[in-house]
Amino acid sequence: MDGHENHEISLNDAAAFTARYRQHMGSDQVKGGFFGRDALIAILDQRKLYWHSLLLWT
């Protein structure tokens, strides 16, 4: 993966995914989630650390 992957889906696929989710979710299931900025940056920074470590060992 290079960070430029296409994440588009068709409207029909999106409608099917959300319909299936609504049909199978219970009243006690989580309906959404949130990742704060710091968590997202930490995830993204892992890639920088990985490539930096490769450069140090070559």
C-alpha positions in Angstrom: 0.0 0.0 0.0 1.2 3.5 -0.8 -1.4 5.7 0.7 -3.1 6.4 -2.6 -5.6 3.5 -2.6 -9.0 4.0 -4.1 -11.6 3.5 -1.3 -14.6 4.4 -3.5 -17.6 2.0 -3.6 -20.7 2.2 -5.8 -23.9 3.7 -4.5 -25.6 0.2 -4.8 -22.8 -1.4 -2.7 -23.1 1.3 -0.1 -26.8 0.9 0.1 -26.5 -2.8 0.5 -23.9 -2.5 3.2 -25.9 0.0 5.3 -29.1 -2.0 4.8 -27.5 -5.2 6.0 -26.0 -3.3 9.0 -29.4 -1.9 9.9 -31.1 -5.3 9.6 -28.6 -7.0 11.9 -27.7 -4.5 14.5 -29.4 -4.8 17.9 -30.5 -1.9 20.0 -27.5 -2.4 22.3 -24.9 -2.3 19.5 -22.5 0.6 18.9 -23.7 2.8 16.1 -20.6 4.8 15.6 -17.1 5.5 16.8 -14.6 8.2 17.2 -10.8 8.4 16.9 -9.3 11.6 18.2 -6.6 13.5 16.4 -3.8 12.2 18.7 -4.7 8.6 18.0 -4.8 9.1 14.2 -1.5 10.9 14.2 0.1 8.1 16.3 -1.1 5.5 13.8 0.2 7.6 10.9 3.5 8.2 12.6 4.2 4.5 12.9 4.9 4.4 9.2 7.4 7.2 9.5 9.1 5.3 12.3 9.2 2.1 10.3 10.9 3.7 7.3 13.2 5.6 9.5 14.4 2.4 11.3 15.0 0.8 7.9 17.2 3.7 6.8 19.2 3.4 10.0 19.9 -0.3 9.5 21.0 -0.1 5.9 
